[in-house]
Amino acid sequence: MDAINLAEYLFKNLRQREQNTVDIVAGGNVRSMEDYKYLMGELSAIRSLIEDLKETLHMEDNDD
């Protein structure tokens, strides 16, 4: 698997996980404040990973 396919795979999976988490929260399917905090932490981590991946790929493009 080359770098572009890997990046596409990661972005697709991260975006899907992000959307699933947003759907759970927005749909009112949170049972407790503890669950809400967990989901918000997960959402924050996913978004951070997406940004890190974008920055890394951008740096790679600039190096070529």
Buried (B, 14 or more C-beta within 10 A) or exposed (E): EEEEEEBEEBBEEBEEBBEEBEEBBEEEEBEEEEEEEEBEEBBEBBEEBBEEBEEEBEEEEEEE
